[in-house]
């Protein structure tokens, strides 16, 4: 079951975009965690942790699922 070339390109572009976005989001999440661990200012620590929770659920998880599903679809179609 091979994909048509146009569908394969679309799946590949989706996979690369979601994977690169996920890696970027992980780096931002890591930077926020580092700021929260290093800072001695209570407001900075609180703010970093308050941003990390929605970022995880609204950015990291959807991008990870998109990357996984598009990777599976790409592997099954080639």
PDB file of N, H, CA, C and O in Angstrom:
ATOM      1  N   UNK A   1       0.842  -1.166   0.000  1.00  0.00           N
ATOM      2  CA  UNK A   1       0.000   0.000   0.000  1.00  0.00           C
ATOM      3  C   UNK A   1       0.897   1.242   0.000  1.00  0.00           C
ATOM      4  O   UNK A   1       1.215   1.766   1.067  1.00  0.00           O
ATOM      5  N   UNK A   2       1.291   1.700  -1.132  1.00  0.00           N
ATOM      6  H   UNK A   2       1.033   1.274  -1.999  1.00  0.00           H
ATOM      7  CA  UNK A   2       2.141   2.891  -1.235  1.00  0.00           C
ATOM      8  C   UNK A   2       1.269   4.114  -1.458  1.00  0.00           C
ATOM      9  O   UNK A   2       0.273   4.068  -2.181  1.00  0.00           O
ATOM     10  N   UNK A   3       1.666   5.207  -0.822  1.00  0.00           N
ATOM     11  H   UNK A   3       2.475   5.245  -0.235  1.00  0.00           H
ATOM     12  CA  UNK A   3       0.943   6.463  -0.980  1.00  0.00           C
ATOM     13  C   UNK A   3       1.221   7.052  -2.350  1.00  0.00           C
ATOM     14  O   UNK A   3       2.260   6.793  -2.957  1.00  0.00           O
ATOM     15  N   UNK A   4       0.272   7.851  -2.829  1.00  0.00           N
ATOM     16  H   UNK A   4      -0.572   8.062  -2.336  1.00  0.00           H
ATOM     17  CA  UNK A   4       0.533   8.657  -4.014  1.00  0.00           C
ATOM     18  C   UNK A   4       1.604   9.681  -3.638  1.00  0.00           C
ATOM     19  O   UNK A   4       1.714  10.058  -2.472  1.00  0.00           O
ATOM     20  N   UNK A   5       2.384  10.127  -4.603  1.00  0.00           N
ATOM     21  H   UNK A   5       2.295   9.821  -5.551  1.00  0.00           H
ATOM     22  CA  UNK A   5       3.477  11.054  -4.281  1.00  0.00           C
ATOM     23  C   UNK A   5       3.011  12.329  -3.556  1.00  0.00           C
ATOM     24  O   UNK A   5       3.709  12.812  -2.665  1.00  0.00           O
ATOM     25  N   UNK A   6       1.872  12.867  -3.916  1.00  0.00           N
ATOM     26  H   UNK A   6       1.305  12.474  -4.640  1.00  0.00           H
ATOM     27  CA  UNK A   6       1.390  14.096  -3.278  1.00  0.00           C
ATOM     28  C   UNK A   6       1.027  13.840  -1.815  1.00  0.00           C
ATOM     29  O   UNK A   6       1.314  14.668  -0.951  1.00  0.00           O
ATOM     30  N   UNK A   7       0.410  12.717  -1.542  1.00  0.00           N
ATOM     31  H   UNK A   7       0.177  12.044  -2.245  1.00  0.00           H
ATOM     32  CA  UNK A   7       0.027  12.390  -0.165  1.00  0.00           C
ATOM     33  C   UNK A   7       1.277  12.101   0.660  1.00  0.00           C
ATOM     34  O   UNK A   7       1.353  12.478   1.829  1.00  0.00           O
ATOM     35  N   UNK A   8       2.254  11.435   0.056  1.00  0.00           N
ATOM     36  H   UNK A   8       2.193  11.128  -0.894  1.00  0.00           H
ATOM     37  CA  UNK A   8       3.494  11.159   0.777  1.00  0.00           C
ATOM     38  C   UNK A   8       4.221  12.445   1.130  1.00  0.00           C
ATOM     39  O   UNK A   8       4.729  12.588   2.242  1.00  0.00           O
ATOM     40  N   UNK A   9       4.274  13.393   0.182  1.00  0.00           N
ATOM     41  H   UNK A   9       3.862  13.277  -0.722  1.00  0.00           H
ATOM     42  CA  UNK A   9       4.920  14.687   0.459  1.00  0.00           C
ATOM     43  C   UNK A   9       4.194  15.433   1.566  1.00  0.00           C
ATOM     44  O   UNK A   9       4.838  16.023   2.433  1.00  0.00           O
ATOM     45  N   UNK A  10       2.871  15.420   1.555  1.00  0.00           N
ATOM     46  H   UNK A  10       2.348  14.941   0.850  1.00  0.00           H
ATOM     47  CA  UNK A  10       2.093  16.081   2.595  1.00  0.00           C
ATOM     48  C   UNK A  10       2.331  15.425   3.957  1.00  0.00           C
ATOM     49  O   UNK A  10       2.495  16.115   4.964  1.00  0.00           O
ATOM     50  N   UNK A  11       2.348  14.100   3.983  1.00  0.00           N
ATOM     51  H   UNK A  11       2.215  13.540   3.165  1.00  0.00           H
ATOM     52  CA  UNK A  11       2.607  13.381   5.235  1.00  0.00           C
ATOM     53  C   UNK A  11       4.021  13.650   5.728  1.00  0.00           C
ATOM     54  O   UNK A  11       4.240  13.838   6.925  1.00  0.00           O
ATOM     55  N   UNK A  12       4.972  13.668   4.816  1.00  0.00           N
ATOM     56  H   UNK A  12       4.794  13.515   3.844  1.00  0.00           H
ATOM     57  CA  UNK A  12       6.356  13.944   5.189  1.00  0.00           C
ATOM     58  C   UNK A  12       6.505  15.369   5.731  1.00  0.00           C
ATOM     59  O   UNK A  12       7.181  15.584   6.736  1.00  0.00           O
ATOM     60  N   UNK A  13       5.876  16.338   5.066  1.00  0.00           N
ATOM     61  H   UNK A  13       5.327  16.163   4.249  1.00  0.00           H
ATOM     62  CA  UNK A  13       5.938  17.735   5.518  1.00  0.00           C
ATOM     63  C   UNK A  13       5.281  17.882   6.890  1.00  0.00           C
ATOM     64  O   UNK A  13       5.784  18.607   7.748  1.00  0.00           O
ATOM     65  N   UNK A  14       4.159  17.195   7.095  1.00  0.00           N
ATOM     66  H   UNK A  14       3.750  16.606   6.397  1.00  0.00           H
ATOM     67  CA  UNK A  14       3.491  17.227   8.393  1.00  0.00           C
ATOM     68  C   UNK A  14       4.389  16.632   9.466  1.00  0.00           C
ATOM     69  O   UNK A  14       4.480  17.172  10.569  1.00  0.00           O
ATOM     70  N   UNK A  15       5.041  15.545   9.159  1.00  0.00           N
ATOM     71  H   UNK A  15       4.968  15.106   8.263  1.00  0.00           H
ATOM     72  CA  UNK A  15       5.911  14.884  10.122  1.00  0.00           C
ATOM     73  C   UNK A  15       7.120  15.761  10.474  1.00  0.00           C
ATOM     74  O   UNK A  15       7.454  15.915  11.649  1.00  0.00           O
ATOM     75  N   UNK A  16       7.763  16.326   9.473  1.00  0.00           N
ATOM     76  H   UNK A  16       7.492  16.201   8.519  1.00  0.00           H
ATOM     77  CA  UNK A  16       8.940  17.166   9.724  1.00  0.00           C
ATOM     78  C   UNK A  16       8.545  18.417  10.509  1.00  0.00           C
ATOM     79  O   UNK A  16       9.244  18.809  11.444  1.00  0.00           O
ATOM     80  N   UNK A  17       7.438  19.038  10.136  1.00  0.00           N
ATOM     81  H   UNK A  17       6.870  18.720   9.376  1.00  0.00           H
ATOM     82  CA  UNK A  17       6.986  20.248  10.816  1.00  0.00           C
ATOM     83  C   UNK A  17       6.624  19.970  12.263  1.00  0.00           C
ATOM     84  O   UNK A  17       7.036  20.707  13.159  1.00  0.00           O
ATOM     85  N   UNK A  18       5.860  18.919  12.499  1.00  0.00           N
ATOM     86  H   UNK A  18       5.526  18.321  11.771  1.00  0.00           H
ATOM     87  CA  UNK A  18       5.458  18.611  13.874  1.00  0.00           C
ATOM     88  C   UNK A  18       6.649  18.149  14.711  1.00  0.00           C
ATOM     89  O   UNK A  18       6.721  18.464  15.899  1.00  0.00           O
ATOM     90  N   UNK A  19       7.565  17.424  14.127  1.00  0.00           N
ATOM     91  H   UNK A  19       7.507  17.169  13.162  1.00  0.00           H
ATOM     92  CA  UNK A  19       8.757  16.984  14.869  1.00  0.00           C
ATOM     93  C   UNK A  19       9.659  18.161  15.221  1.00  0.00           C
ATOM     94  O   UNK A  19      10.146  18.254  16.347  1.00  0.00           O
ATOM     95  N   UNK A  20       9.884  19.053  14.273  1.00  0.00           N
ATOM     96  H   UNK A  20       9.488  18.978  13.357  1.00  0.00           H
ATOM     97  CA  UNK A  20      10.710  20.232  14.551  1.00  0.00           C
ATOM     98  C   UNK A  20      10.026  21.134  15.576  1.00  0.00           C
ATOM     99  O   UNK A  20      10.688  21.685  16.457  1.00  0.00           O
ATOM    100  N   UNK A  21       8.725  21.285  15.468  1.00  0.00           N
ATOM    101  H   UNK A  21       8.188  20.838  14.753  1.00  0.00           H
ATOM    102  CA  UNK A  21       7.983  22.075  16.451  1.00  0.00           C
ATOM    103  C   UNK A  21       8.053  21.467  17.831  1.00  0.00           C
ATOM    104  O   UNK A  21       8.179  22.181  18.826  1.00  0.00           O
ATOM    105  N   UNK A  22       7.971  20.152  17.895  1.00  0.00           N
ATOM    106  H   UNK A  22       7.868  19.572  17.087  1.00  0.00           H
ATOM    107  CA  UNK A  22       8.049  19.463  19.182  1.00  0.00           C
ATOM    108  C   UNK A  22       9.426  19.644  19.821  1.00  0.00           C
ATOM    109  O   UNK A  22       9.529  19.903  21.020  1.00  0.00           O
ATOM    110  N   UNK A  23      10.468  19.509  19.029  1.00  0.00           N
ATOM    111  H   UNK A  23      10.385  19.298  18.055  1.00  0.00           H
ATOM    112  CA  UNK A  23      11.829  19.701  19.555  1.00  0.00           C
ATOM    113  C   UNK A  23      11.998  21.138  20.048  1.00  0.00           C
ATOM    114  O   UNK A  23      12.576  21.361  21.111  1.00  0.00           O
ATOM    115  N   UNK A  24      11.502  22.104  19.293  1.00  0.00           N
ATOM    116  H   UNK A  24      11.032  21.923  18.429  1.00  0.00           H
ATOM    117  CA  UNK A  24      11.569  23.494  19.722  1.00  0.00           C
ATOM    118  C   UNK A  24      10.801  23.730  21.009  1.00  0.00           C
ATOM    119  O   UNK A  24      11.275  24.444  21.893  1.00  0.00           O
ATOM    120  N   UNK A  25       9.619  23.137  21.123  1.00  0.00           N
ATOM    121  H   UNK A  25       9.235  22.557  20.405  1.00  0.00           H
ATOM    122  CA  UNK A  25       8.820  23.287  22.341  1.00  0.00           C
ATOM    123  C   UNK A  25       9.507  22.642  23.539  1.00  0.00           C
ATOM    124  O   UNK A  25       9.432  23.167  24.650  1.00  0.00           O
ATOM    125  N   UNK A  26      10.168  21.527  23.329  1.00  0.00           N
ATOM    126  H   UNK A  26      10.229  21.100  22.427  1.00  0.00           H
ATOM    127  CA  UNK A  26      10.908  20.878  24.414  1.00  0.00           C
ATOM    128  C   UNK A  26      12.055  21.767  24.876  1.00  0.00           C
ATOM    129  O   UNK A  26      12.319  21.868  26.074  1.00  0.00           O
ATOM    130  N   UNK A  27      12.735  22.409  23.939  1.00  0.00           N
ATOM    131  H   UNK A  27      12.521  22.327  22.966  1.00  0.00           H
ATOM    132  CA  UNK A  27      13.829  23.314  24.311  1.00  0.00           C
ATOM    133  C   UNK A  27      13.315  24.514  25.117  1.00  0.00           C
ATOM    134  O   UNK A  27      13.954  24.934  26.081  1.00  0.00           O
ATOM    135  N   UNK A  28      12.174  25.056  24.725  1.00  0.00           N
ATOM    136  H   UNK A  28      11.655  24.715  23.942  1.00  0.00           H
ATOM    137  CA  UNK A  28      11.574  26.155  25.475  1.00  0.00           C
ATOM    138  C   UNK A  28      11.155  25.681  26.859  1.00  0.00           C
ATOM    139  O   UNK A  28      11.364  26.382  27.849  1.00  0.00           O
ATOM    140  N   UNK A  29      10.565  24.493  26.930  1.00  0.00           N
ATOM    141  H   UNK A  29      10.395  23.923  26.126  1.00  0.00           H
ATOM    142  CA  UNK A  29      10.151  23.925  28.216  1.00  0.00           C
ATOM    143  C   UNK A  29      11.371  23.721  29.116  1.00  0.00           C
ATOM    144  O   UNK A  29      11.316  23.999  30.314  1.00  0.00           O
ATOM    145  N   UNK A  30      12.457  23.239  28.543  1.00  0.00           N
ATOM    146  H   UNK A  30      12.502  23.013  27.570  1.00  0.00           H
ATOM    147  CA  UNK A  30      13.699  23.051  29.298  1.00  0.00           C
ATOM    148  C   UNK A  30      14.243  24.386  29.795  1.00  0.00           C
ATOM    149  O   UNK A  30      14.721  24.484  30.925  1.00  0.00           O
ATOM    150  N   UNK A  31      14.170  25.416  28.950  1.00  0.00           N
ATOM    151  H   UNK A  31      13.782  25.337  28.032  1.00  0.00           H
ATOM    152  CA  UNK A  31      14.637  26.743  29.364  1.00  0.00           C
ATOM    153  C   UNK A  31      13.796  27.279  30.521  1.00  0.00           C
ATOM    154  O   UNK A  31      14.333  27.847  31.471  1.00  0.00           O
ATOM    155  N   UNK A  32      12.480  27.097  30.439  1.00  0.00           N
ATOM    156  H   UNK A  32      12.043  26.635  29.667  1.00  0.00           H
ATOM    157  CA  UNK A  32      11.613  27.536  31.543  1.00  0.00           C
ATOM    158  C   UNK A  32      11.929  26.778  32.832  1.00  0.00           C
ATOM    159  O   UNK A  32      11.971  27.367  33.912  1.00  0.00           O
ATOM    160  N   UNK A  33      12.148  25.485  32.711  1.00  0.00           N
ATOM    161  H   UNK A  33      12.114  25.006  31.834  1.00  0.00           H
ATOM    162  CA  UNK A  33      12.491  24.691  33.894  1.00  0.00           C
ATOM    163  C   UNK A  33      13.826  25.146  34.488  1.00  0.00           C
ATOM    164  O   UNK A  33      13.978  25.206  35.708  1.00  0.00           O
ATOM    165  N   UNK A  34      14.776  25.461  33.636  1.00  0.00           N
ATOM    166  H   UNK A  34      14.653  25.413  32.645  1.00  0.00           H
ATOM    167  CA  UNK A  34      16.075  25.943  34.114  1.00  0.00           C
ATOM    168  C   UNK A  34      15.933  27.282  34.828  1.00  0.00           C
ATOM    169  O   UNK A  34      16.534  27.501  35.880  1.00  0.00           O
ATOM    170  N   UNK A  35      15.142  28.167  34.254  1.00  0.00           N
ATOM    171  H   UNK A  35      14.653  27.989  33.400  1.00  0.00           H
ATOM    172  CA  UNK A  35      14.905  29.469  34.893  1.00  0.00           C
ATOM    173  C   UNK A  35      14.256  29.273  36.257  1.00  0.00           C
ATOM    174  O   UNK A  35      14.644  29.916  37.232  1.00  0.00           O
ATOM    175  N   UNK A  36      13.275  28.392  36.323  1.00  0.00           N
ATOM    176  H   UNK A  36      12.959  27.870  35.530  1.00  0.00           H
ATOM    177  CA  UNK A  36      12.577  28.150  37.584  1.00  0.00           C
ATOM    178  C   UNK A  36      13.509  27.541  38.632  1.00  0.00           C
ATOM    179  O   UNK A  36      13.383  27.845  39.818  1.00  0.00           O
ATOM    180  N   UNK A  37      14.427  26.698  38.215  1.00  0.00           N
ATOM    181  H   UNK A  37      14.529  26.451  37.252  1.00  0.00           H
ATOM    182  CA  UNK A  37      15.339  26.069  39.172  1.00  0.00           C
ATOM    183  C   UNK A  37      16.446  27.004  39.640  1.00  0.00           C
ATOM    184  O   UNK A  37      16.885  26.920  40.787  1.00  0.00           O
ATOM    185  N   UNK A  38      16.895  27.884  38.770  1.00  0.00           N
ATOM    186  H   UNK A  38      16.538  27.952  37.838  1.00  0.00           H
ATOM    187  CA  UNK A  38      18.022  28.750  39.093  1.00  0.00           C
ATOM    188  C   UNK A  38      17.591  30.009  39.839  1.00  0.00           C
ATOM    189  O   UNK A  38      18.301  30.481  40.727  1.00  0.00           O
ATOM    190  N   UNK A  39      16.443  30.546  39.487  1.00  0.00           N
ATOM    191  H   UNK A  39      15.866  30.162  38.765  1.00  0.00           H
ATOM    192  CA  UNK A  39      16.023  31.838  40.026  1.00  0.00           C
ATOM    193  C   UNK A  39      15.735  31.770  41.527  1.00  0.00           C
ATOM    194  O   UNK A  39      15.258  30.763  42.049  1.00  0.00           O
ATOM    195  N   UNK A  40      16.039  32.861  42.187  1.00  0.00           N
ATOM    196  H   UNK A  40      16.427  33.679  41.763  1.00  0.00           H
ATOM    197  CA  UNK A  40      15.726  32.969  43.600  1.00  0.00           C
ATOM    198  C   UNK A  40      14.522  33.875  43.838  1.00  0.00           C
ATOM    199  O   UNK A  40      14.051  34.004  44.968  1.00  0.00           O
ATOM    200  N   UNK A  41      14.025  34.502  42.769  1.00  0.00           N
ATOM    201  H   UNK A  41      14.408  34.397  41.851  1.00  0.00           H
ATOM    202  CA  UNK A  41      12.864  35.365  42.873  1.00  0.00           C
ATOM    203  C   UNK A  41      11.596  34.513  42.832  1.00  0.00           C
ATOM    204  O   UNK A  41      11.376  33.757  41.886  1.00  0.00           O
ATOM    205  N   UNK A  42      10.782  34.643  43.850  1.00  0.00           N
ATOM    206  H   UNK A  42      10.961  35.258  44.619  1.00  0.00           H
ATOM    207  CA  UNK A  42       9.581  33.812  43.969  1.00  0.00           C
ATOM    208  C   UNK A  42       8.609  34.041  42.808  1.00  0.00           C
ATOM    209  O   UNK A  42       7.993  33.096  42.315  1.00  0.00           O
ATOM    210  N   UNK A  43       8.475  35.290  42.377  1.00  0.00           N
ATOM    211  H   UNK A  43       8.976  36.057  42.777  1.00  0.00           H
ATOM    212  CA  UNK A  43       7.547  35.575  41.273  1.00  0.00           C
ATOM    213  C   UNK A  43       8.026  34.967  39.959  1.00  0.00           C
ATOM    214  O   UNK A  43       7.215  34.514  39.153  1.00  0.00           O
ATOM    215  N   UNK A  44       9.314  34.957  39.746  1.00  0.00           N
ATOM    216  H   UNK A  44       9.973  35.326  40.402  1.00  0.00           H
ATOM    217  CA  UNK A  44       9.858  34.360  38.522  1.00  0.00           C
ATOM    218  C   UNK A  44       9.637  32.854  38.512  1.00  0.00           C
ATOM    219  O   UNK A  44       9.232  32.287  37.498  1.00  0.00           O
ATOM    220  N   UNK A  45       9.901  32.213  39.633  1.00  0.00           N
ATOM    221  H   UNK A  45      10.230  32.674  40.457  1.00  0.00           H
ATOM    222  CA  UNK A  45       9.705  30.760  39.735  1.00  0.00           C
ATOM    223  C   UNK A  45       8.232  30.419  39.535  1.00  0.00           C
ATOM    224  O   UNK A  45       7.893  29.511  38.775  1.00  0.00           O
ATOM    225  N   UNK A  46       7.362  31.151  40.221  1.00  0.00           N
ATOM    226  H   UNK A  46       7.637  31.888  40.838  1.00  0.00           H
ATOM    227  CA  UNK A  46       5.924  30.908  40.105  1.00  0.00           C
ATOM    228  C   UNK A  46       5.438  31.115  38.670  1.00  0.00           C
ATOM    229  O   UNK A  46       4.658  30.320  38.146  1.00  0.00           O
ATOM    230  N   UNK A  47       5.911  32.196  38.042  1.00  0.00           N
ATOM    231  H   UNK A  47       6.545  32.842  38.468  1.00  0.00           H
ATOM    232  CA  UNK A  47       5.522  32.479  36.671  1.00  0.00           C
ATOM    233  C   UNK A  47       5.985  31.407  35.698  1.00  0.00           C
ATOM    234  O   UNK A  47       5.246  31.016  34.794  1.00  0.00           O
ATOM    235  N   UNK A  48       7.199  30.938  35.886  1.00  0.00           N
ATOM    236  H   UNK A  48       7.799  31.255  36.621  1.00  0.00           H
ATOM    237  CA  UNK A  48       7.721  29.889  34.991  1.00  0.00           C
ATOM    238  C   UNK A  48       6.902  28.610  35.113  1.00  0.00           C
ATOM    239  O   UNK A  48       6.556  27.985  34.111  1.00  0.00           O
ATOM    240  N   UNK A  49       6.596  28.230  36.348  1.00  0.00           N
ATOM    241  H   UNK A  49       6.877  28.738  37.162  1.00  0.00           H
ATOM    242  CA  UNK A  49       5.811  27.014  36.528  1.00  0.00           C
ATOM    243  C   UNK A  49       4.374  27.180  36.053  1.00  0.00           C
ATOM    244  O   UNK A  49       3.767  26.222  35.574  1.00  0.00           O
ATOM    245  N   UNK A  50       3.824  28.383  36.181  1.00  0.00           N
ATOM    246  H   UNK A  50       4.317  29.161  36.570  1.00  0.00           H
ATOM    247  CA  UNK A  50       2.467  28.618  35.696  1.00  0.00           C
ATOM    248  C   UNK A  50       2.390  28.565  34.172  1.00  0.00           C
ATOM    249  O   UNK A  50       1.356  28.194  33.616  1.00  0.00           O
ATOM    250  N   UNK A  51       3.471  28.932  33.497  1.00  0.00           N
ATOM    251  H   UNK A  51       4.311  29.234  33.948  1.00  0.00           H
ATOM    252  CA  UNK A  51       3.502  28.870  32.033  1.00  0.00           C
ATOM    253  C   UNK A  51       3.755  27.441  31.559  1.00  0.00           C
ATOM    254  O   UNK A  51       3.284  27.052  30.490  1.00  0.00           O
ATOM    255  N   UNK A  52       4.495  26.659  32.344  1.00  0.00           N
ATOM    256  H   UNK A  52       4.877  26.976  33.212  1.00  0.00           H
ATOM    257  CA  UNK A  52       4.880  25.313  31.911  1.00  0.00           C
ATOM    258  C   UNK A  52       3.688  24.359  31.804  1.00  0.00           C
ATOM    259  O   UNK A  52       3.657  23.527  30.898  1.00  0.00           O
ATOM    260  N   UNK A  53       2.720  24.457  32.694  1.00  0.00           N
ATOM    261  H   UNK A  53       2.745  25.133  33.431  1.00  0.00           H
ATOM    262  CA  UNK A  53       1.586  23.523  32.670  1.00  0.00           C
ATOM    263  C   UNK A  53       0.759  23.656  31.392  1.00  0.00           C
ATOM    264  O   UNK A  53       0.551  22.652  30.710  1.00  0.00           O
ATOM    265  N   UNK A  54       0.276  24.854  31.037  1.00  0.00           N
ATOM    266  H   UNK A  54       0.444  25.669  31.591  1.00  0.00           H
ATOM    267  CA  UNK A  54      -0.482  24.945  29.786  1.00  0.00           C
ATOM    268  C   UNK A  54       0.383  24.673  28.555  1.00  0.00           C
ATOM    269  O   UNK A  54      -0.097  24.127  27.562  1.00  0.00           O
ATOM    270  N   UNK A  55       1.663  25.058  28.625  1.00  0.00           N
ATOM    271  H   UNK A  55       2.053  25.502  29.432  1.00  0.00           H
ATOM    272  CA  UNK A  55       2.542  24.796  27.480  1.00  0.00           C
ATOM    273  C   UNK A  55       2.666  23.301  27.229  1.00  0.00           C
ATOM    274  O   UNK A  55       2.707  22.860  26.081  1.00  0.00           O
ATOM    275  N   UNK A  56       2.724  22.535  28.290  1.00  0.00           N
ATOM    276  H   UNK A  56       2.691  22.894  29.223  1.00  0.00           H
ATOM    277  CA  UNK A  56       2.831  21.083  28.138  1.00  0.00           C
ATOM    278  C   UNK A  56       1.570  20.511  27.495  1.00  0.00           C
ATOM    279  O   UNK A  56       1.653  19.709  26.565  1.00  0.00           O
ATOM    280  N   UNK A  57       0.413  20.920  27.989  1.00  0.00           N
ATOM    281  H   UNK A  57       0.346  21.571  28.745  1.00  0.00           H
ATOM    282  CA  UNK A  57      -0.833  20.329  27.495  1.00  0.00           C
ATOM    283  C   UNK A  57      -1.295  20.891  26.160  1.00  0.00           C
ATOM    284  O   UNK A  57      -1.941  20.184  25.387  1.00  0.00           O
ATOM    285  N   UNK A  58      -0.978  22.144  25.875  1.00  0.00           N
ATOM    286  H   UNK A  58      -0.452  22.718  26.503  1.00  0.00           H
ATOM    287  CA  UNK A  58      -1.474  22.767  24.654  1.00  0.00           C
ATOM    288  C   UNK A  58      -0.469  22.769  23.507  1.00  0.00           C
ATOM    289  O   UNK A  58      -0.846  22.995  22.357  1.00  0.00           O
ATOM    290  N   UNK A  59       0.812  22.520  23.807  1.00  0.00           N
ATOM    291  H   UNK A  59       1.119  22.337  24.741  1.00  0.00           H
ATOM    292  CA  UNK A  59       1.833  22.536  22.753  1.00  0.00           C
ATOM    293  C   UNK A  59       2.575  21.210  22.678  1.00  0.00           C
ATOM    294  O   UNK A  59       2.604  20.579  21.622  1.00  0.00           O
ATOM    295  N   UNK A  60       3.174  20.779  23.786  1.00  0.00           N
ATOM    296  H   UNK A  60       3.150  21.292  24.644  1.00  0.00           H
ATOM    297  CA  UNK A  60       4.014  19.574  23.758  1.00  0.00           C
ATOM    298  C   UNK A  60       3.236  18.310  23.413  1.00  0.00           C
ATOM    299  O   UNK A  60       3.640  17.552  22.531  1.00  0.00           O
ATOM    300  N   UNK A  61       2.136  18.084  24.097  1.00  0.00           N
ATOM    301  H   UNK A  61       1.808  18.699  24.814  1.00  0.00           H
ATOM    302  CA  UNK A  61       1.378  16.843  23.883  1.00  0.00           C
ATOM    303  C   UNK A  61       0.793  16.773  22.466  1.00  0.00           C
ATOM    304  O   UNK A  61       0.952  15.746  21.807  1.00  0.00           O
ATOM    305  N   UNK A  62       0.119  17.830  21.967  1.00  0.00           N
ATOM    306  H   UNK A  62      -0.011  18.665  22.502  1.00  0.00           H
ATOM    307  CA  UNK A  62      -0.392  17.736  20.593  1.00  0.00           C
ATOM    308  C   UNK A  62       0.703  17.556  19.541  1.00  0.00           C
ATOM    309  O   UNK A  62       0.530  16.789  18.593  1.00  0.00           O
ATOM    310  N   UNK A  63       1.828  18.257  19.701  1.00  0.00           N
ATOM    311  H   UNK A  63       1.969  18.880  20.471  1.00  0.00           H
ATOM    312  CA  UNK A  63       2.912  18.097  18.730  1.00  0.00           C
ATOM    313  C   UNK A  63       3.529  16.698  18.806  1.00  0.00           C
ATOM    314  O   UNK A  63       3.900  16.131  17.778  1.00  0.00           O
ATOM    315  N   UNK A  64       3.639  16.146  20.001  1.00  0.00           N
ATOM    316  H   UNK A  64       3.337  16.607  20.835  1.00  0.00           H
ATOM    317  CA  UNK A  64       4.171  14.784  20.134  1.00  0.00           C
ATOM    318  C   UNK A  64       3.235  13.778  19.463  1.00  0.00           C
ATOM    319  O   UNK A  64       3.690  12.864  18.773  1.00  0.00           O
ATOM    320  N   UNK A  65       1.937  13.949  19.666  1.00  0.00           N
ATOM    321  H   UNK A  65       1.568  14.691  20.226  1.00  0.00           H
ATOM    322  CA  UNK A  65       0.980  13.035  19.025  1.00  0.00           C
ATOM    323  C   UNK A  65       0.988  13.200  17.510  1.00  0.00           C
ATOM    324  O   UNK A  65       0.936  12.214  16.775  1.00  0.00           O
ATOM    325  N   UNK A  66       1.052  14.448  17.041  1.00  0.00           N
ATOM    326  H   UNK A  66       1.093  15.249  17.639  1.00  0.00           H
ATOM    327  CA  UNK A  66       1.092  14.681  15.594  1.00  0.00           C
ATOM    328  C   UNK A  66       2.345  14.065  14.980  1.00  0.00           C
ATOM    329  O   UNK A  66       2.289  13.471  13.904  1.00  0.00           O
ATOM    330  N   UNK A  67       3.462  14.208  15.662  1.00  0.00           N
ATOM    331  H   UNK A  67       3.508  14.690  16.537  1.00  0.00           H
ATOM    332  CA  UNK A  67       4.702  13.629  15.165  1.00  0.00           C
ATOM    333  C   UNK A  67       4.636  12.102  15.137  1.00  0.00           C
ATOM    334  O   UNK A  67       5.047  11.465  14.167  1.00  0.00           O
ATOM    335  N   UNK A  68       4.113  11.538  16.210  1.00  0.00           N
ATOM    336  H   UNK A  68       3.779  12.056  16.998  1.00  0.00           H
ATOM    337  CA  UNK A  68       3.991  10.079  16.272  1.00  0.00           C
ATOM    338  C   UNK A  68       3.052   9.551  15.194  1.00  0.00           C
ATOM    339  O   UNK A  68       3.402   8.618  14.471  1.00  0.00           O
ATOM    340  N   UNK A  69       1.872  10.135  15.080  1.00  0.00           N
ATOM    341  H   UNK A  69       1.588  10.892  15.667  1.00  0.00           H
ATOM    342  CA  UNK A  69       0.891   9.640  14.116  1.00  0.00           C
ATOM    343  C   UNK A  69       1.337   9.855  12.672  1.00  0.00           C
ATOM    344  O   UNK A  69       1.138   8.982  11.827  1.00  0.00           O
ATOM    345  N   UNK A  70       1.938  11.008  12.382  1.00  0.00           N
ATOM    346  H   UNK A  70       2.100  11.718  13.068  1.00  0.00           H
ATOM    347  CA  UNK A  70       2.411  11.219  11.026  1.00  0.00           C
ATOM    348  C   UNK A  70       3.602  10.318  10.702  1.00  0.00           C
ATOM    349  O   UNK A  70       3.763   9.895   9.558  1.00  0.00           O
ATOM    350  N   UNK A  71       4.432  10.023  11.693  1.00  0.00           N
ATOM    351  H   UNK A  71       4.302  10.367  12.623  1.00  0.00           H
ATOM    352  CA  UNK A  71       5.534   9.085  11.475  1.00  0.00           C
ATOM    353  C   UNK A  71       5.051   7.678  11.199  1.00  0.00           C
ATOM    354  O   UNK A  71       5.578   6.980  10.333  1.00  0.00           O
ATOM    355  N   UNK A  72       4.030   7.269  11.956  1.00  0.00           N
ATOM    356  H   UNK A  72       3.602   7.836  12.660  1.00  0.00           H
ATOM    357  CA  UNK A  72       3.443   5.933  11.717  1.00  0.00           C
ATOM    358  C   UNK A  72       2.810   5.864  10.331  1.00  0.00           C
ATOM    359  O   UNK A  72       3.003   4.896   9.596  1.00  0.00           O
ATOM    360  N   UNK A  73       2.045   6.914   9.983  1.00  0.00           N
ATOM    361  H   UNK A  73       1.888   7.700  10.581  1.00  0.00           H
ATOM    362  CA  UNK A  73       1.409   6.940   8.661  1.00  0.00           C
ATOM    363  C   UNK A  73       2.450   6.933   7.550  1.00  0.00           C
ATOM    364  O   UNK A  73       2.281   6.264   6.530  1.00  0.00           O
ATOM    365  N   UNK A  74       3.517   7.677   7.755  1.00  0.00           N
ATOM    366  H   UNK A  74       3.654   8.221   8.583  1.00  0.00           H
ATOM    367  CA  UNK A  74       4.589   7.727   6.753  1.00  0.00           C
ATOM    368  C   UNK A  74       5.266   6.373   6.604  1.00  0.00           C
ATOM    369  O   UNK A  74       5.564   5.942   5.490  1.00  0.00           O
ATOM    370  N   UNK A  75       5.506   5.713   7.711  1.00  0.00           N
ATOM    371  H   UNK A  75       5.264   6.063   8.616  1.00  0.00           H
ATOM    372  CA  UNK A  75       6.169   4.410   7.634  1.00  0.00           C
ATOM    373  C   UNK A  75       5.272   3.341   7.020  1.00  0.00           C
ATOM    374  O   UNK A  75       5.746   2.465   6.297  1.00  0.00           O
ATOM    375  N   UNK A  76       3.988   3.417   7.308  1.00  0.00           N
ATOM    376  H   UNK A  76       3.603   4.128   7.895  1.00  0.00           H
ATOM    377  CA  UNK A  76       3.068   2.437   6.728  1.00  0.00           C
ATOM    378  C   UNK A  76       2.831   2.683   5.243  1.00  0.00           C
ATOM    379  O   UNK A  76       2.532   1.755   4.491  1.00  0.00           O
ATOM    380  N   UNK A  77       2.966   3.937   4.826  1.00  0.00           N
ATOM    381  H   UNK A  77       3.209   4.691   5.437  1.00  0.00           H
ATOM    382  CA  UNK A  77       2.690   4.271   3.430  1.00  0.00           C
ATOM    383  C   UNK A  77       3.868   4.149   2.504  1.00  0.00           C
ATOM    384  O   UNK A  77       3.723   4.329   1.295  1.00  0.00           O
ATOM    385  N   UNK A  78       5.038   3.847   3.039  1.00  0.00           N
ATOM    386  H   UNK A  78       5.156   3.701   4.021  1.00  0.00           H
ATOM    387  CA  UNK A  78       6.210   3.749   2.154  1.00  0.00           C
ATOM    388  C   UNK A  78       6.735   2.338   2.087  1.00  0.00           C
ATOM    389  O   UNK A  78       7.715   2.077   1.390  1.00  0.00           O
TER     390      UNK A  78
END
